[in-house]
């Protein structure tokens, strides 16, 4: 996966989140990924999973990494998670417009993954599967 266009970025707590339009390895399709700091794999990735549908995948290990590396209090984590959600919603809108026009997208803000990510980040043991 090659990062083509930086769409948006935000610092939240100790982490830099960046959203990129990506070129899939086959160079036939574009995808959209949200990356954490300089980590190579995206935390959240939107990619084609059918002719007119865009699916969503989450890197569970990165969610756990962020949770373990964060030294923030529970109240700060709530604020950071809300800031992250705002960033994701705005990024999803930009990605839908820039890369996925006319396709049906699975949005993180409407998915089961959101609650699971929140629980893992806030210290609950639910896995993001």
N, CA, C and O atoms as CSV, one atom per row, in Angstrom:
chain,resi,resn,atom,element,x,y,z
A,1,UNK,N,N,0.828,-1.165,0.000
A,1,UNK,CA,C,0.000,0.000,0.000
A,1,UNK,C,C,0.887,1.248,0.000
A,1,UNK,O,O,1.792,1.382,0.823
A,2,UNK,N,N,0.617,2.130,-0.911
A,2,UNK,CA,C,1.414,3.349,-1.028
A,2,UNK,C,C,0.557,4.566,-0.673
A,2,UNK,O,O,-0.559,4.713,-1.172
A,3,UNK,N,N,1.085,5.434,0.191
A,3,UNK,CA,C,0.371,6.653,0.561
A,3,UNK,C,C,0.490,7.653,-0.583
A,3,UNK,O,O,1.595,8.014,-0.987
A,4,UNK,N,N,-0.654,8.100,-1.102
A,4,UNK,CA,C,-0.655,9.032,-2.229
A,4,UNK,C,C,-0.903,10.468,-1.812
A,4,UNK,O,O,-0.114,11.357,-2.134
A,5,UNK,N,N,-1.996,10.701,-1.097
A,5,UNK,CA,C,-2.406,12.068,-0.767
A,5,UNK,C,C,-2.749,12.157,0.716
A,5,UNK,O,O,-3.576,11.395,1.217
A,6,UNK,N,N,-2.110,13.091,1.413
A,6,UNK,CA,C,-2.475,13.368,2.799
A,6,UNK,C,C,-3.785,14.152,2.775
A,6,UNK,O,O,-3.857,15.235,2.195
A,7,UNK,N,N,-4.803,13.607,3.397
A,7,UNK,CA,C,-6.125,14.233,3.395
A,7,UNK,C,C,-6.320,15.093,4.632
A,7,UNK,O,O,-6.864,16.194,4.549
A,8,UNK,N,N,-5.879,14.592,5.772
A,8,UNK,CA,C,-6.104,15.302,7.021
A,8,UNK,C,C,-5.172,14.746,8.084
A,8,UNK,O,O,-4.722,13.604,7.992
A,9,UNK,N,N,-4.887,15.555,9.089
A,9,UNK,CA,C,-4.089,15.069,10.218
A,9,UNK,C,C,-4.487,15.826,11.475
A,9,UNK,O,O,-4.990,16.947,11.417
A,10,UNK,N,N,-4.248,15.184,12.614
A,10,UNK,CA,C,-4.571,15.800,13.897
A,10,UNK,C,C,-3.697,15.164,14.977
A,10,UNK,O,O,-3.430,13.963,14.946
A,11,UNK,N,N,-3.260,15.980,15.924
A,11,UNK,CA,C,-2.581,15.490,17.120
A,11,UNK,C,C,-3.636,15.318,18.200
A,11,UNK,O,O,-4.392,16.241,18.504
A,12,UNK,N,N,-3.674,14.123,18.775
A,12,UNK,CA,C,-4.589,13.860,19.877
A,12,UNK,C,C,-3.772,13.181,20.967
A,12,UNK,O,O,-3.281,12.066,20.788
A,13,UNK,N,N,-3.634,13.858,22.084
A,13,UNK,CA,C,-2.816,13.319,23.165
A,13,UNK,C,C,-1.387,13.157,22.698
A,13,UNK,O,O,-0.776,14.107,22.208
A,14,UNK,N,N,-0.853,11.963,22.847
A,14,UNK,CA,C,0.528,11.681,22.477
A,14,UNK,C,C,0.686,11.189,21.038
A,14,UNK,O,O,1.787,10.824,20.627
A,15,UNK,N,N,-0.402,11.177,20.275
A,15,UNK,CA,C,-0.382,10.541,18.962
A,15,UNK,C,C,-0.746,11.499,17.838
A,15,UNK,O,O,-1.556,12.411,18.006
A,16,UNK,N,N,-0.125,11.266,16.689
A,16,UNK,CA,C,-0.461,11.979,15.464
A,16,UNK,C,C,-1.227,11.015,14.577
A,16,UNK,O,O,-0.727,9.943,14.237
A,17,UNK,N,N,-2.442,11.397,14.203
A,17,UNK,CA,C,-3.269,10.599,13.304
A,17,UNK,C,C,-3.297,11.291,11.958
A,17,UNK,O,O,-3.519,12.499,11.876
A,18,UNK,N,N,-3.070,10.514,10.888
A,18,UNK,CA,C,-3.050,11.057,9.539
A,18,UNK,C,C,-3.893,10.189,8.619
A,18,UNK,O,O,-3.784,8.963,8.622
A,19,UNK,N,N,-4.728,10.844,7.837
A,19,UNK,CA,C,-5.554,10.134,6.878
A,19,UNK,C,C,-4.991,10.299,5.480
A,19,UNK,O,O,-4.730,11.420,5.043
A,20,UNK,N,N,-4.802,9.196,4.775
A,20,UNK,CA,C,-4.221,9.206,3.434
A,20,UNK,C,C,-5.102,8.468,2.438
A,20,UNK,O,O,-5.698,7.440,2.760
A,21,UNK,N,N,-5.177,9.004,1.223
A,21,UNK,CA,C,-5.664,8.236,0.095
A,21,UNK,C,C,-4.508,7.300,-0.252
A,21,UNK,O,O,-3.359,7.733,-0.341
A,22,UNK,N,N,-4.811,6.038,-0.445
A,22,UNK,CA,C,-3.791,5.020,-0.673
A,22,UNK,C,C,-3.954,4.376,-2.042
A,22,UNK,O,O,-5.044,4.345,-2.613
A,23,UNK,N,N,-2.861,3.875,-2.540
A,23,UNK,CA,C,-2.886,3.061,-3.750
A,23,UNK,C,C,-2.706,1.614,-3.317
A,23,UNK,O,O,-1.712,1.262,-2.680
A,24,UNK,N,N,-3.680,0.781,-3.670
A,24,UNK,CA,C,-3.573,-0.642,-3.334
A,24,UNK,C,C,-2.407,-1.243,-4.106
A,24,UNK,O,O,-1.992,-0.710,-5.135
A,25,UNK,N,N,-1.891,-2.339,-3.611
A,25,UNK,CA,C,-0.739,-2.990,-4.234
A,25,UNK,C,C,-0.971,-3.315,-5.701
A,25,UNK,O,O,-0.048,-3.247,-6.513
A,26,UNK,N,N,-2.188,-3.662,-6.035
A,26,UNK,CA,C,-2.476,-4.017,-7.427
A,26,UNK,C,C,-2.579,-2.777,-8.317
A,26,UNK,O,O,-2.687,-2.905,-9.536
A,27,UNK,N,N,-2.548,-1.575,-7.721
A,27,UNK,CA,C,-2.603,-0.299,-8.427
A,27,UNK,C,C,-3.888,-0.120,-9.236
A,27,UNK,O,O,-3.972,0.750,-10.103
A,28,UNK,N,N,-4.866,-0.935,-8.945
A,28,UNK,CA,C,-6.124,-0.852,-9.667
A,28,UNK,C,C,-7.144,0.001,-8.910
A,28,UNK,O,O,-7.997,0.641,-9.525
A,29,UNK,N,N,-7.057,0.009,-7.589
A,29,UNK,CA,C,-8.023,0.705,-6.758
A,29,UNK,C,C,-7.331,1.607,-5.761
A,29,UNK,O,O,-6.159,1.425,-5.433
A,30,UNK,N,N,-8.088,2.592,-5.285
A,30,UNK,CA,C,-7.597,3.413,-4.189
A,30,UNK,C,C,-8.292,2.961,-2.916
A,30,UNK,O,O,-9.356,2.343,-2.950
A,31,UNK,N,N,-7.673,3.278,-1.810
A,31,UNK,CA,C,-8.210,2.985,-0.487
A,31,UNK,C,C,-7.994,4.240,0.357
A,31,UNK,O,O,-7.400,5.215,-0.102
A,32,UNK,N,N,-8.479,4.201,1.579
A,32,UNK,CA,C,-8.267,5.312,2.498
A,32,UNK,C,C,-7.860,4.733,3.836
A,32,UNK,O,O,-8.528,3.841,4.359
A,33,UNK,N,N,-6.761,5.237,4.399
A,33,UNK,CA,C,-6.289,4.729,5.676
A,33,UNK,C,C,-5.995,5.831,6.658
A,33,UNK,O,O,-5.567,6.920,6.278
A,34,UNK,N,N,-6.225,5.546,7.923
A,34,UNK,CA,C,-5.860,6.448,9.011
A,34,UNK,C,C,-4.703,5.794,9.745
A,34,UNK,O,O,-4.817,4.685,10.268
A,35,UNK,N,N,-3.586,6.510,9.770
A,35,UNK,CA,C,-2.344,6.002,10.346
A,35,UNK,C,C,-2.050,6.691,11.670
A,35,UNK,O,O,-2.496,7.811,11.918
A,36,UNK,N,N,-1.287,5.999,12.519
A,36,UNK,CA,C,-0.882,6.502,13.827
A,36,UNK,C,C,0.621,6.706,13.802
A,36,UNK,O,O,1.384,5.780,13.528
A,37,UNK,N,N,1.035,7.935,14.091
A,37,UNK,CA,C,2.453,8.281,14.134
A,37,UNK,C,C,3.155,7.775,12.869
A,37,UNK,O,O,2.690,8.043,11.761
A,38,UNK,N,N,4.243,7.063,13.017
A,38,UNK,CA,C,4.991,6.581,11.847
A,38,UNK,C,C,4.801,5.080,11.621
A,38,UNK,O,O,5.586,4.450,10.912
A,39,UNK,N,N,3.774,4.521,12.217
A,39,UNK,CA,C,3.514,3.088,12.074
A,39,UNK,C,C,3.062,2.801,10.641
A,39,UNK,O,O,2.241,3.524,10.077
A,40,UNK,N,N,3.603,1.754,10.080
A,40,UNK,CA,C,3.431,1.423,8.665
A,40,UNK,C,C,2.012,1.003,8.284
A,40,UNK,O,O,1.539,1.352,7.202
A,41,UNK,N,N,1.330,0.265,9.149
A,41,UNK,CA,C,-0.014,-0.231,8.851
A,41,UNK,C,C,-1.072,0.750,9.336
A,41,UNK,O,O,-0.896,1.383,10.377
A,42,UNK,N,N,-2.174,0.884,8.592
A,42,UNK,CA,C,-3.233,1.806,9.032
A,42,UNK,C,C,-4.020,1.255,10.216
A,42,UNK,O,O,-4.253,0.051,10.321
A,43,UNK,N,N,-4.419,2.151,11.095
A,43,UNK,CA,C,-5.299,1.803,12.204
A,43,UNK,C,C,-6.685,1.456,11.660
A,43,UNK,O,O,-7.292,0.462,12.059
A,44,UNK,N,N,-7.168,2.285,10.751
A,44,UNK,CA,C,-8.466,2.103,10.111
A,44,UNK,C,C,-8.229,2.152,8.607
A,44,UNK,O,O,-7.506,3.021,8.119
A,45,UNK,N,N,-8.833,1.227,7.875
A,45,UNK,CA,C,-8.661,1.222,6.423
A,45,UNK,C,C,-10.000,0.971,5.740
A,45,UNK,O,O,-10.732,0.040,6.078
A,46,UNK,N,N,-10.294,1.824,4.776
A,46,UNK,CA,C,-11.482,1.679,3.944
A,46,UNK,C,C,-11.003,1.238,2.568
A,46,UNK,O,O,-10.174,1.901,1.945
A,47,UNK,N,N,-11.535,0.104,2.101
A,47,UNK,CA,C,-11.133,-0.387,0.782
A,47,UNK,C,C,-12.298,-1.101,0.137
A,47,UNK,O,O,-13.244,-1.535,0.795
A,48,UNK,N,N,-12.194,-1.204,-1.162
A,48,UNK,CA,C,-13.238,-1.843,-1.951
A,48,UNK,C,C,-13.360,-3.311,-1.556
A,48,UNK,O,O,-12.367,-4.037,-1.505
A,49,UNK,N,N,-14.591,-3.737,-1.277
A,49,UNK,CA,C,-14.815,-5.153,-1.002
A,49,UNK,C,C,-15.890,-5.727,-1.915
A,49,UNK,O,O,-16.361,-6.845,-1.709
A,50,UNK,N,N,-16.262,-4.974,-2.896
A,50,UNK,CA,C,-17.230,-5.381,-3.904
A,50,UNK,C,C,-17.220,-4.332,-4.997
A,50,UNK,O,O,-16.485,-3.348,-4.906
A,51,UNK,N,N,-18.008,-4.523,-6.005
A,51,UNK,CA,C,-18.001,-3.577,-7.124
A,51,UNK,C,C,-18.335,-2.154,-6.692
A,51,UNK,O,O,-17.662,-1.206,-7.098
A,52,UNK,N,N,-19.369,-2.003,-5.872
A,52,UNK,CA,C,-19.793,-0.665,-5.469
A,52,UNK,C,C,-19.833,-0.471,-3.962
A,52,UNK,O,O,-20.518,0.427,-3.471
A,53,UNK,N,N,-19.102,-1.306,-3.217
A,53,UNK,CA,C,-19.115,-1.173,-1.766
A,53,UNK,C,C,-17.702,-1.014,-1.221
A,53,UNK,O,O,-16.740,-1.588,-1.732
A,54,UNK,N,N,-17.616,-0.221,-0.175
A,54,UNK,CA,C,-16.347,0.045,0.499
A,54,UNK,C,C,-16.462,-0.486,1.918
A,54,UNK,O,O,-17.314,-0.047,2.690
A,55,UNK,N,N,-15.596,-1.434,2.252
A,55,UNK,CA,C,-15.600,-2.037,3.579
A,55,UNK,C,C,-14.584,-1.385,4.495
A,55,UNK,O,O,-13.748,-0.592,4.060
A,56,UNK,N,N,-14.666,-1.723,5.730
A,56,UNK,CA,C,-13.864,-1.128,6.783
A,56,UNK,C,C,-13.107,-2.225,7.514
A,56,UNK,O,O,-13.670,-3.279,7.810
A,57,UNK,N,N,-11.834,-1.984,7.808
A,57,UNK,CA,C,-11.078,-2.907,8.652
A,57,UNK,C,C,-10.330,-2.109,9.714
A,57,UNK,O,O,-9.947,-0.959,9.498
A,58,UNK,N,N,-10.135,-2.741,10.852
A,58,UNK,CA,C,-9.474,-2.127,12.005
A,58,UNK,C,C,-8.290,-2.997,12.389
A,58,UNK,O,O,-8.393,-4.223,12.384
A,59,UNK,N,N,-7.164,-2.373,12.723
A,59,UNK,CA,C,-6.012,-3.114,13.223
A,59,UNK,C,C,-6.117,-3.163,14.746
A,59,UNK,O,O,-5.757,-2.213,15.442
A,60,UNK,N,N,-6.615,-4.280,15.241
A,60,UNK,CA,C,-6.847,-4.442,16.671
A,60,UNK,C,C,-5.561,-4.266,17.486
A,60,UNK,O,O,-5.590,-3.698,18.578
A,61,UNK,N,N,-4.460,-4.743,16.966
A,61,UNK,CA,C,-3.184,-4.621,17.679
A,61,UNK,C,C,-2.810,-3.155,17.878
A,61,UNK,O,O,-2.240,-2.796,18.909
A,62,UNK,N,N,-3.124,-2.306,16.901
A,62,UNK,CA,C,-2.830,-0.872,17.046
A,62,UNK,C,C,-3.743,-0.213,18.071
A,62,UNK,O,O,-3.308,0.684,18.794
A,63,UNK,N,N,-4.984,-0.635,18.146
A,63,UNK,CA,C,-5.889,-0.100,19.170
A,63,UNK,C,C,-5.326,-0.432,20.550
A,63,UNK,O,O,-5.292,0.425,21.433
A,64,UNK,N,N,-4.888,-1.665,20.733
A,64,UNK,CA,C,-4.306,-2.078,22.014
A,64,UNK,C,C,-2.991,-1.343,22.289
A,64,UNK,O,O,-2.719,-0.958,23.426
A,65,UNK,N,N,-2.182,-1.150,21.252
A,65,UNK,CA,C,-0.913,-0.410,21.391
A,65,UNK,C,C,-1.181,1.006,21.889
A,65,UNK,O,O,-0.520,1.476,22.815
A,66,UNK,N,N,-2.150,1.688,21.275
A,66,UNK,CA,C,-2.487,3.058,21.671
A,66,UNK,C,C,-2.964,3.078,23.117
A,66,UNK,O,O,-2.573,3.948,23.895
A,67,UNK,N,N,-3.803,2.127,23.469
A,67,UNK,CA,C,-4.321,2.066,24.831
A,67,UNK,C,C,-3.202,1.866,25.848
A,67,UNK,O,O,-3.171,2.527,26.886
A,68,UNK,N,N,-2.290,0.956,25.546
A,68,UNK,CA,C,-1.203,0.664,26.481
A,68,UNK,C,C,-0.182,1.791,26.557
A,68,UNK,O,O,0.375,2.050,27.623
A,69,UNK,N,N,0.067,2.462,25.440
A,69,UNK,CA,C,1.074,3.519,25.405
A,69,UNK,C,C,0.563,4.834,26.003
A,69,UNK,O,O,1.361,5.660,26.447
A,70,UNK,N,N,-0.725,5.028,26.018
A,70,UNK,CA,C,-1.300,6.266,26.518
A,70,UNK,C,C,-1.184,6.328,28.040
A,70,UNK,O,O,-1.502,5.369,28.744
A,71,UNK,N,N,-0.724,7.468,28.526
A,71,UNK,CA,C,-0.612,7.676,29.968
A,71,UNK,C,C,-1.754,8.549,30.487
A,71,UNK,O,O,-1.728,8.985,31.638
A,72,UNK,N,N,-2.749,8.802,29.650
A,72,UNK,CA,C,-3.847,9.697,29.993
A,72,UNK,C,C,-4.778,9.070,31.023
A,72,UNK,O,O,-4.919,7.850,31.112
A,73,UNK,N,N,-5.407,9.953,31.799
A,73,UNK,CA,C,-6.424,9.501,32.762
A,73,UNK,C,C,-7.670,9.065,31.993
A,73,UNK,O,O,-7.777,9.298,30.789
A,74,UNK,N,N,-8.600,8.441,32.688
A,74,UNK,CA,C,-9.855,8.010,32.054
A,74,UNK,C,C,-10.607,9.212,31.478
A,74,UNK,O,O,-11.131,9.136,30.367
A,75,UNK,N,N,-10.665,10.323,32.225
A,75,UNK,CA,C,-11.354,11.517,31.719
A,75,UNK,C,C,-10.678,12.057,30.460
A,75,UNK,O,O,-11.353,12.426,29.499
A,76,UNK,N,N,-9.341,12.102,30.466
A,76,UNK,CA,C,-8.612,12.548,29.280
A,76,UNK,C,C,-8.843,11.585,28.117
A,76,UNK,O,O,-9.021,12.011,26.976
A,77,UNK,N,N,-8.839,10.294,28.411
A,77,UNK,CA,C,-9.068,9.303,27.350
A,77,UNK,C,C,-10.436,9.493,26.707
A,77,UNK,O,O,-10.576,9.365,25.491
A,78,UNK,N,N,-11.447,9.799,27.520
A,78,UNK,CA,C,-12.786,10.083,26.971
A,78,UNK,C,C,-12.710,11.266,26.009
A,78,UNK,O,O,-13.262,11.212,24.910
A,79,UNK,N,N,-12.029,12.331,26.421
A,79,UNK,CA,C,-11.889,13.515,25.575
A,79,UNK,C,C,-11.106,13.178,24.309
A,79,UNK,O,O,-11.483,13.599,23.215
A,80,UNK,N,N,-10.035,12.431,24.450
A,80,UNK,CA,C,-9.229,12.045,23.291
A,80,UNK,C,C,-10.029,11.170,22.328
A,80,UNK,O,O,-9.945,11.335,21.111
A,81,UNK,N,N,-10.804,10.238,22.884
A,81,UNK,CA,C,-11.593,9.373,22.018
A,81,UNK,C,C,-12.639,10.180,21.261
A,81,UNK,O,O,-12.873,9.931,20.078
A,82,UNK,N,N,-13.268,11.140,21.925
A,82,UNK,CA,C,-14.241,11.995,21.244
A,82,UNK,C,C,-13.574,12.835,20.156
A,82,UNK,O,O,-14.153,13.043,19.090
A,83,UNK,N,N,-12.364,13.316,20.420
A,83,UNK,CA,C,-11.618,14.061,19.391
A,83,UNK,C,C,-11.259,13.143,18.227
A,83,UNK,O,O,-11.334,13.550,17.067
A,84,UNK,N,N,-10.874,11.920,18.530
A,84,UNK,CA,C,-10.561,10.944,17.478
A,84,UNK,C,C,-11.804,10.664,16.636
A,84,UNK,O,O,-11.725,10.615,15.409
A,85,UNK,N,N,-12.945,10.482,17.289
A,85,UNK,CA,C,-14.183,10.224,16.565
A,85,UNK,C,C,-14.534,11.395,15.645
A,85,UNK,O,O,-14.946,11.182,14.505
A,86,UNK,N,N,-14.377,12.604,16.122
A,86,UNK,CA,C,-14.626,13.786,15.284
A,86,UNK,C,C,-13.704,13.774,14.069
A,86,UNK,O,O,-14.139,14.040,12.949
A,87,UNK,N,N,-12.431,13.463,14.296
A,87,UNK,CA,C,-11.466,13.375,13.200
A,87,UNK,C,C,-11.885,12.304,12.192
A,87,UNK,O,O,-11.849,12.540,10.984
A,88,UNK,N,N,-12.279,11.139,12.681
A,88,UNK,CA,C,-12.665,10.041,11.792
A,88,UNK,C,C,-13.889,10.417,10.963
A,88,UNK,O,O,-13.921,10.168,9.758
A,89,UNK,N,N,-14.891,11.012,11.596
A,89,UNK,CA,C,-16.106,11.393,10.867
A,89,UNK,C,C,-15.778,12.374,9.751
A,89,UNK,O,O,-16.252,12.217,8.626
A,90,UNK,N,N,-14.972,13.381,10.054
A,90,UNK,CA,C,-14.587,14.350,9.015
A,90,UNK,C,C,-13.742,13.689,7.933
A,90,UNK,O,O,-13.904,13.991,6.751
A,91,UNK,N,N,-12.851,12.799,8.321
A,91,UNK,CA,C,-12.012,12.084,7.356
A,91,UNK,C,C,-12.839,11.185,6.451
A,91,UNK,O,O,-12.593,11.106,5.247
A,92,UNK,N,N,-13.823,10.506,7.039
A,92,UNK,CA,C,-14.687,9.634,6.247
A,92,UNK,C,C,-15.417,10.427,5.175
A,92,UNK,O,O,-15.539,9.978,4.035
A,93,UNK,N,N,-15.900,11.601,5.539
A,93,UNK,CA,C,-16.602,12.452,4.571
A,93,UNK,C,C,-15.668,12.846,3.428
A,93,UNK,O,O,-16.054,12.801,2.260
A,94,UNK,N,N,-14.452,13.227,3.767
A,94,UNK,CA,C,-13.481,13.625,2.741
A,94,UNK,C,C,-13.116,12.438,1.857
A,94,UNK,O,O,-13.027,12.571,0.637
A,95,UNK,N,N,-12.905,11.285,2.473
A,95,UNK,CA,C,-12.556,10.085,1.702
A,95,UNK,C,C,-13.697,9.689,0.777
A,95,UNK,O,O,-13.471,9.323,-0.376
A,96,UNK,N,N,-14.924,9.764,1.286
A,96,UNK,CA,C,-16.078,9.414,0.457
A,96,UNK,C,C,-16.140,10.320,-0.762
A,96,UNK,O,O,-16.425,9.859,-1.868
A,97,UNK,N,N,-15.877,11.592,-0.569
A,97,UNK,CA,C,-15.922,12.551,-1.671
A,97,UNK,C,C,-14.737,12.379,-2.633
A,97,UNK,O,O,-14.911,12.389,-3.851
A,98,UNK,N,N,-13.550,12.223,-2.076
A,98,UNK,CA,C,-12.333,12.201,-2.903
A,98,UNK,C,C,-12.075,10.859,-3.586
A,98,UNK,O,O,-11.604,10.822,-4.723
A,99,UNK,N,N,-12.379,9.770,-2.906
A,99,UNK,CA,C,-11.945,8.466,-3.416
A,99,UNK,C,C,-13.076,7.489,-3.716
A,99,UNK,O,O,-12.897,6.562,-4.505
A,100,UNK,N,N,-14.226,7.684,-3.101
A,100,UNK,CA,C,-15.262,6.656,-3.199
A,100,UNK,C,C,-16.609,7.193,-3.666
A,100,UNK,O,O,-17.652,6.690,-3.246
A,101,UNK,N,N,-16.604,8.182,-4.507
A,101,UNK,CA,C,-17.857,8.758,-5.003
A,101,UNK,C,C,-18.751,7.689,-5.608
A,101,UNK,O,O,-18.299,6.843,-6.378
A,102,UNK,N,N,-20.023,7.741,-5.248
A,102,UNK,CA,C,-20.996,6.831,-5.830
A,102,UNK,C,C,-20.977,5.416,-5.277
A,102,UNK,O,O,-21.706,4.551,-5.761
A,103,UNK,N,N,-20.154,5.174,-4.273
A,103,UNK,CA,C,-20.080,3.833,-3.692
A,103,UNK,C,C,-20.650,3.849,-2.283
A,103,UNK,O,O,-20.595,4.858,-1.579
A,104,UNK,N,N,-21.188,2.725,-1.897
A,104,UNK,CA,C,-21.738,2.597,-0.556
A,104,UNK,C,C,-20.602,2.275,0.407
A,104,UNK,O,O,-19.901,1.276,0.242
A,105,UNK,N,N,-20.424,3.137,1.425
A,105,UNK,CA,C,-19.342,2.969,2.393
A,105,UNK,C,C,-19.857,2.464,3.729
A,105,UNK,O,O,-20.951,2.816,4.171
A,106,UNK,N,N,-19.047,1.637,4.355
A,106,UNK,CA,C,-19.265,1.260,5.747
A,106,UNK,C,C,-18.490,2.291,6.569
A,106,UNK,O,O,-17.269,2.386,6.444
A,107,UNK,N,N,-19.175,3.052,7.396
A,107,UNK,CA,C,-18.545,4.105,8.183
A,107,UNK,C,C,-18.218,3.617,9.584
A,107,UNK,O,O,-19.014,2.913,10.205
A,108,UNK,N,N,-17.045,3.991,10.081
A,108,UNK,CA,C,-16.658,3.624,11.439
A,108,UNK,C,C,-17.656,4.188,12.437
A,108,UNK,O,O,-18.011,3.520,13.409
A,109,UNK,N,N,-18.109,5.411,12.205
A,109,UNK,CA,C,-19.029,6.051,13.138
A,109,UNK,C,C,-20.356,5.307,13.242
A,109,UNK,O,O,-21.096,5.507,14.205
A,110,UNK,N,N,-20.670,4.455,12.270
A,110,UNK,CA,C,-21.910,3.671,12.298
A,110,UNK,C,C,-21.651,2.184,12.516
A,110,UNK,O,O,-22.566,1.376,12.357
A,111,UNK,N,N,-20.445,1.811,12.872
A,111,UNK,CA,C,-20.116,0.389,12.918
A,111,UNK,C,C,-19.995,-0.142,14.346
A,111,UNK,O,O,-19.883,0.609,15.315
A,112,UNK,N,N,-20.023,-1.453,14.426
A,112,UNK,CA,C,-19.839,-2.135,15.711
A,112,UNK,C,C,-18.426,-1.914,16.255
A,112,UNK,O,O,-18.200,-2.014,17.460
A,113,UNK,N,N,-17.480,-1.613,15.366
A,113,UNK,CA,C,-16.092,-1.451,15.794
A,113,UNK,C,C,-15.903,-0.251,16.709
A,113,UNK,O,O,-15.010,-0.250,17.557
A,114,UNK,N,N,-16.724,0.757,16.548
A,114,UNK,CA,C,-16.559,1.982,17.323
A,114,UNK,C,C,-16.661,1.718,18.824
A,114,UNK,O,O,-15.802,2.161,19.586
A,115,UNK,N,N,-17.680,1.014,19.251
A,115,UNK,CA,C,-17.867,0.720,20.676
A,115,UNK,C,C,-16.735,-0.165,21.168
A,115,UNK,O,O,-16.227,0.028,22.272
A,116,UNK,N,N,-16.338,-1.135,20.353
A,116,UNK,CA,C,-15.260,-2.028,20.759
A,116,UNK,C,C,-13.939,-1.271,20.882
A,116,UNK,O,O,-13.185,-1.495,21.830
A,117,UNK,N,N,-13.650,-0.374,19.929
A,117,UNK,CA,C,-12.425,0.424,20.013
A,117,UNK,C,C,-12.442,1.288,21.271
A,117,UNK,O,O,-11.436,1.395,21.973
A,118,UNK,N,N,-13.573,1.894,21.544
A,118,UNK,CA,C,-13.710,2.751,22.726
A,118,UNK,C,C,-13.449,1.936,23.992
A,118,UNK,O,O,-12.723,2.378,24.882
A,119,UNK,N,N,-14.044,0.746,24.065
A,119,UNK,CA,C,-13.863,-0.091,25.249
A,119,UNK,C,C,-12.403,-0.497,25.437
A,119,UNK,O,O,-11.897,-0.465,26.559
A,120,UNK,N,N,-11.733,-0.872,24.381
A,120,UNK,CA,C,-10.323,-1.255,24.479
A,120,UNK,C,C,-9.487,-0.047,24.915
A,120,UNK,O,O,-8.636,-0.170,25.796
A,121,UNK,N,N,-9.726,1.110,24.307
A,121,UNK,CA,C,-8.945,2.305,24.635
A,121,UNK,C,C,-9.185,2.761,26.069
A,121,UNK,O,O,-8.258,3.213,26.742
A,122,UNK,N,N,-10.411,2.645,26.533
A,122,UNK,CA,C,-10.716,3.097,27.897
A,122,UNK,C,C,-10.369,2.060,28.955
A,122,UNK,O,O,-10.575,2.291,30.147
A,123,UNK,N,N,-9.837,0.904,28.518
A,123,UNK,CA,C,-9.345,-0.057,29.489
A,123,UNK,C,C,-10.215,-1.263,29.705
A,123,UNK,O,O,-9.898,-2.095,30.555
A,124,UNK,N,N,-11.310,-1.395,28.965
A,124,UNK,CA,C,-12.121,-2.598,29.070
A,124,UNK,C,C,-11.439,-3.666,28.236
A,124,UNK,O,O,-10.545,-3.354,27.449
A,125,UNK,N,N,-11.837,-4.901,28.388
A,125,UNK,CA,C,-11.126,-5.994,27.735
A,125,UNK,C,C,-11.765,-6.473,26.449
A,125,UNK,O,O,-11.282,-7.438,25.856
A,126,UNK,N,N,-12.835,-5.834,25.992
A,126,UNK,CA,C,-13.478,-6.271,24.764
A,126,UNK,C,C,-12.510,-6.161,23.597
A,126,UNK,O,O,-11.802,-5.164,23.456
A,127,UNK,N,N,-12.484,-7.182,22.770
A,127,UNK,CA,C,-11.602,-7.189,21.609
A,127,UNK,C,C,-12.311,-6.579,20.414
A,127,UNK,O,O,-13.541,-6.567,20.367
A,128,UNK,N,N,-11.567,-6.079,19.462
A,128,UNK,CA,C,-12.110,-5.409,18.278
A,128,UNK,C,C,-12.179,-6.408,17.131
A,128,UNK,O,O,-11.444,-6.266,16.153
A,129,UNK,N,N,-13.025,-7.394,17.225
A,129,UNK,CA,C,-13.118,-8.388,16.149
A,129,UNK,C,C,-14.427,-8.310,15.447
A,129,UNK,O,O,-14.674,-9.075,14.515
